[in-house]
């Protein structure tokens, strides 16, 4: 019986290949293999996820584009929201966001005056 760590390693191996057709075969077979009843529930869940997202996973091999930058911006926004809990002014929230991003355009700050 394979462990969840072995399943994760097998899934990572997918990105070592450059051919999209081979990647689709690989992810499909891995997803089916991981759904065996002998595997832990976490590995079976990974198998179902791989099957559900097989086309998108294989598409990476053609375009080499991810949604990483979008996820980074979303994470930044969530962090600012947590830090600014209770702010009722959008202007203050905007200033906090620009400062938290690390490289604010100070010219924009002149257009925003907190109360």
C-alpha positions as CSV (number, residue, x, y, z in Angstrom):
1,X,0.0,0.0,0.0
2,X,1.4,3.4,-1.0
3,X,1.4,6.4,1.3
4,X,-0.1,9.8,0.6
5,X,3.5,11.1,0.3
6,X,4.2,8.6,-2.5
7,X,1.0,9.7,-4.2
8,X,2.1,13.3,-4.0
9,X,5.5,12.5,-5.4
10,X,3.9,10.6,-8.3
11,X,1.7,13.7,-9.0
12,X,4.7,16.0,-8.9
13,X,6.5,13.8,-11.4
14,X,3.9,14.8,-13.9
15,X,5.6,18.2,-14.4
16,X,8.9,16.6,-15.3
17,X,7.5,15.7,-18.7
18,X,7.0,18.2,-21.6
19,X,4.5,16.3,-23.8
20,X,0.8,17.3,-23.1
21,X,-0.6,14.0,-24.5
22,X,1.7,12.0,-22.2
23,X,0.8,14.3,-19.3
24,X,-2.9,13.6,-19.9
25,X,-2.3,9.9,-20.0
26,X,-0.2,10.1,-16.8
27,X,-2.6,12.1,-14.8
28,X,-5.6,10.0,-15.9
29,X,-3.9,6.7,-15.0
30,X,-2.6,8.1,-11.7
31,X,-6.0,9.4,-10.8
32,X,-7.5,6.0,-11.5
33,X,-4.8,4.2,-9.6
34,X,-5.2,6.3,-6.5
35,X,-8.9,5.5,-6.3
36,X,-8.1,2.0,-5.2
37,X,-9.8,1.0,-2.0
38,X,-6.5,0.0,-0.5
39,X,-5.3,3.6,-0.4
40,X,-6.0,6.0,2.4
41,X,-8.9,8.3,2.0
42,X,-6.6,11.3,1.4
43,X,-5.0,9.5,-1.6
44,X,-8.4,8.5,-3.0
45,X,-9.5,12.2,-2.7
46,X,-6.3,13.2,-4.6
47,X,-7.2,10.7,-7.3
48,X,-10.7,12.1,-7.7
49,X,-9.2,15.6,-7.9
50,X,-6.7,14.6,-10.5
51,X,-9.4,13.1,-12.6
52,X,-11.7,16.1,-12.2
53,X,-8.9,18.5,-13.2
54,X,-7.0,16.3,-15.8
55,X,-7.6,18.6,-18.8
56,X,-6.4,21.7,-16.9
57,X,-3.4,19.9,-15.6
58,X,-2.5,18.6,-19.0
59,X,-3.1,22.1,-20.5
60,X,-0.2,23.5,-18.5
61,X,2.1,21.4,-20.6
62,X,1.0,23.4,-23.7
63,X,0.9,26.9,-22.3
64,X,3.1,26.8,-19.2
65,X,0.8,29.4,-17.6
66,X,-0.5,29.2,-14.1
67,X,-2.9,31.3,-12.0
68,X,-0.1,31.9,-9.4
69,X,0.0,35.7,-9.8
70,X,-3.7,35.9,-9.4
71,X,-3.5,33.8,-6.2
72,X,-0.7,36.0,-4.9
73,X,-2.8,39.1,-5.3
74,X,-5.8,37.4,-3.6
75,X,-3.6,36.3,-0.7
76,X,-2.3,39.9,-0.4
77,X,-5.8,41.3,-0.3
78,X,-6.9,38.8,2.3
79,X,-3.9,39.6,4.5
80,X,-4.7,43.3,4.3
81,X,-8.3,42.7,5.1
82,X,-7.3,40.7,8.2
83,X,-4.9,43.4,9.3
84,X,-7.5,46.2,8.7
85,X,-10.4,44.5,10.4
86,X,-12.9,47.1,11.5
87,X,-11.8,49.8,9.0
88,X,-15.0,51.4,7.6
89,X,-13.3,53.8,5.2
90,X,-12.4,52.5,1.8
91,X,-9.7,55.2,1.5
92,X,-7.9,53.9,4.6
93,X,-8.2,50.4,3.2
94,X,-6.7,51.5,-0.1
95,X,-3.8,53.2,1.6
96,X,-3.2,50.1,3.7
97,X,-3.3,47.9,0.6
98,X,-0.8,50.1,-1.3
99,X,1.6,50.2,1.7
100,X,1.3,46.4,2.3
101,X,2.1,45.7,-1.3
102,X,5.6,47.0,-0.7
103,X,6.0,49.4,-3.6
104,X,3.3,52.0,-3.5
105,X,2.9,54.7,-6.1
106,X,3.1,57.7,-3.8
107,X,1.6,59.9,-6.5
108,X,-1.7,57.9,-6.0
109,X,-1.6,58.6,-2.3
110,X,-2.0,62.3,-2.9
111,X,-5.4,61.6,-4.4
112,X,-6.5,59.9,-1.2
113,X,-6.8,61.8,2.0
114,X,-7.9,59.9,5.1
115,X,-10.3,61.7,7.5
